[in-house]
C-alpha cells in the first residue's frame, strides 16, 4: 500500500515509478527490497544535489560583491565548501594564492585529496585543495564523486573571474585617482560631465574663473555654472558641451566669447569641449577645458 502512494508523488523519478509498478504486478518481495534501496539512493542523490546547488548559490552571491576584500572571499569559501561535500565532518580545505595560504581550522594534508588551479588572466595564480581526513571507498577521483570534481572546477573558475574583475576595477580606480590629481593641479580650468551634461568634476581653476565652489557646482547642469555670451552682440552662445555631445567631436569655443561668472564678472575665454569615450567608442561623458584670455 505504501508503494502505491509513492506512485502519486510528483518528485519520484519515472524509472522508480516503473520499478514500483513492476513489483506490484509480480508481487515479488525481492523487488520490493530493490525499490526501497533505489529510493534511498535517489533520496541521497537529491540531498547531495541540493548541497551542491546551495554552494553554487552562496558562491555566486559572494563573488557578486566586487567591493569585498579578496581575503574575506577566501575565508568565506573555506566555510562554504565543506558543507557541499559528501562528508562535511571530515572535509578540510586550503587555498594557496600568490604564496599565501588560507585553510580551515581542521586542515591537515592527507592522501585523500583533490585540487583545481585558480587561473587569473589565463595564468595559474593559486590552487584550491580539498582533503578528507579519513579514507573512504574509492568512487570517482579517489574517494570523491564526479559531481564534486565538477563543483571544485566551478568554484575555481568563479574565483578566477572574480579576481580578474576585481583587479580590473582596482586598476581603473587607480587611473581615475591619478587622472583626478593631474586635472586638479592643472592651470587650465576643467569641468567634466556625464552624458546628461551634469557636472561630475570641477577643478580649482574652474572654481576661480566661474566663481562657483566645486561642492556647489557638482551635480548641476553645466549651463547653470558656465554661462557664455558673445562679446560683441551680447547674445547667449550655445554651450560647447552640448554641441560636442551632439556632434561627437571636439568643439572649440567660438571667438569673442565671454564667461559670465557667478558674481557677474565678465571673462574672455579660450577653450574646447571634447567627448569622453570608453574602449568601445561609446560616449559616457564630456570634458570642457578653458582659460582666461587675459592670463
N, C-alpha and C positions, 0 to 999 in steps of 0.2 A: 504493500500500500504506500509506503514512504517513497518508493521509486516512482510510482505513478504520479505523485505530487511533483517530483522533480521535472517531469516532462512539461509541466505548465510554466516553469520558470524561464524567463527570457535571457537570464545570464548564463544558462548552461549551454555549452558548445553543442553543435549539431551532431558531431561524432559521438559524444557522450550520450545524447538522447537516443541515437540509433542503437547504441550498445544496450541501453536500458530496454528498448523495445524488443530486441532480440532475446534478451534474458527472460523477459516476461512471457514471450511466446514459447521458449523452450523450457521455462521453469527450472533452469539449471542453477543450483546453488553456487557452483564454481564461478559461473559468470557473474553472479551477484557479488562475490568477493572481488572479482576483477574490476567491476564497475566502481565499487567502493574505493579500491586502490586508485583507479583512474580519477575519481572525483577528488580524492585527497591531493593527488599530484597536480590536478588543474587548479585547485584552490591555492596550493603553494606557489604555483607559477604566477597566478594572478596577484598574490601578495607581493611577490618579487617585482612584478611589472609596476605595481603601484609605488613601491620604494624607489625604483629607478626613475619613474616619471616625476616623483616628488623631488628627487635630487636634481634633475634637469631643470625643473621649475624654479627651485630655490637658487640654483646657479645662475639662471638667466636673469632673475631679479637682482642678484648680487652684482653681476657684471654690467647690468644696465645703468648703474650709478657711476658714471665716469669720474666723478669727483672723489670717490672712495680711495683712500691710500692703498697702494699695492700690498703692503704688509697686512693690512686689515683684510683684504681679499683672500690672501693666502691662509690666514688664521681661520676665516670663516669656511673656506674649502676643507680645511682639516676637520672641522666639525660636521660638515655635510656628508663627506664620503663614507665613513664607517656605517652610517645608518642605511646606506643604499646597497651595501654588500650583504651576501647571504648570511655571514656570521659576524655581525657587528661587534660582539663582545671580544672577539679575538682579532679584530682588524685594527691595524695601525698604519699611519700614513706619514710620508715625508715628502716635502717639496724642496728641491735644491734649485735655486735660481741665482745665476750670476755669482756663484761661490758662496752664497749664504743659504743656510738650511733652516727649514721650518718643519716641525714634526709634532705629532700628537703626544700627549703626556706618557702614554704607554708604549712609545715607539721602541722597537727592537728589530734589528736585522735578523731574518730567519731564511731558511732555504726556500720558503713558500712565498714567492714574490712575483708580482707583475708590474710593469712600468711602461711609461709613454713619455716621449720627449715633448717639451714645451717649445714651440717654434715661434720666434719673434722676427719679423722681417725676413721670413724664409730661412732663418738660421737657428740652430739649436741654442737656446739660451738657458734651458733648465730641464729638469726631469721630475716627473711625478711617480712616486713609488708606493705601492700598496703591499703590505705583508700580512700574512696570517701568522699568529703566534703559536698555532698548533697545526699539526699535519691533518689534512682532510683528504678524502678519497679523490683521486685524480679524475677530473671531469673534462675540461677542455684545454685549459692552459695551466698545467699543474692542478691545483685544487680550485681554480677559478672557472666560472661559467663563461660561455661565449658572449652572453649579454654584458658581463662585467668588462670584457675586453672592449666591446663597443662603447660602453659607458665611460671608461677611462680615456678612450680616444676623444669622445665628445668633450669631456672636461678639459683636456689639454688644448684642444682646438679653441674652445671658448676662452681659456686663459690667454692663449697667444694672441687672439684677436683683440681681447680687452687691453692687453699691454700695448699692442700696436696702436690702438685708438688713443689710449691714454697718453702715450708718448708723443703722438702727433698733436694732440690738444695742448700738451705742455710746450711743445716747440712753437706752436702758433702763439701761445700766450707770452712766451719769452720774446718773440719777434714783435708782438704788439706792444709790450712794455718798452722794448728797445726803441721802436719807432716813436712811441709817445715821448720818450726822453729827448729824441732828436727834434721832434716837432715843437716840443715845449721850449726848447732852448734856441730855436731859430729866430733870427732877427725879423724875418717876414711874418706877417700875421697869417695864421692858418685856422680855417674853420672846416670841419668835416661834418657831413650829414649822412643820414640813411637815404634810401630811395624815395622817401616821402618828404625829403628836404628838412627833416627835423635834425637839429644840431646834436652831434654826438661827441665832438671835440672842439675845444676853444682855447687857443694858447694865450700866453700873457701879452704877446704883441697885438693879438686881436682885441684883447681887453683894453689895451692902451688906445688903439685907434677908434674903436666903436664906443668906448665908454661903458660897456656892459661887463660886469663881473662874470666870470665863467660859470659860477654856480647859478646865476640867474639866466644866463644865455642857454645853458644846456637844456635840451628837450623842447626848446622853442622852434618855431619855423624860422628858417634863415632870413626870410624877408622882414621879420619883426626887428631884427638887430642889424641888418645890413641893407639900409635904405639908400638908393642911389638916384641922383638926378643929373641931367645934362647941364654942364656949366653955363652954356650959352642960352638954351631955351628954358631952363629951369623945369623942364618936364621930367616926370619919373622915367627911369631907364629900366628895361627888363633885367631882372636878376640873371646874371650869367650862369648861376647854378641851375636854374630852370631850363635855360637854353641848352646847356651842356648835357643835362639829363635827357632832354627831348631828342637831341641830335646824336648823342652817344659819342661825343668827341670833345677835345679841348677847345674852350671858348675864351678868348681874351676879352678883358674889359674894354669897352669902346673908348675912343678918345674923348677928352673933355668931360670925364665923368667925375662926379663929386660924391663922397660919402657924407651923409648927414648923421653925425654922431648922436649919441643919446642926449647930450647936453646942448644940441643944436649946432655945434661947431661943424664947419664945412671943410672937408679934407680931400684934395685932388688925389686920385688913386691910379696906380698901375696894378695889374694882376691878371689872373686867369682862373677858370674853373675847369675841373677835369673829372671824368667818371672814374670810379674805383671798380675794377673788375676782379672776379675770382679766377681760379685756374682754368675754369671752363668758359671764361669770357663773359659771364653773366654780371651785369652791373648790380652792385649791392650798396652803393653809396656815392658820394661826391666829395671832392676836396677843393676848397677855394683858398688860393694863396694871393695875398695882396700886400701893397706897401704904399706909403705916402710919397707923392712926387716931390714934396718939399724936403725930404730927408736926403 
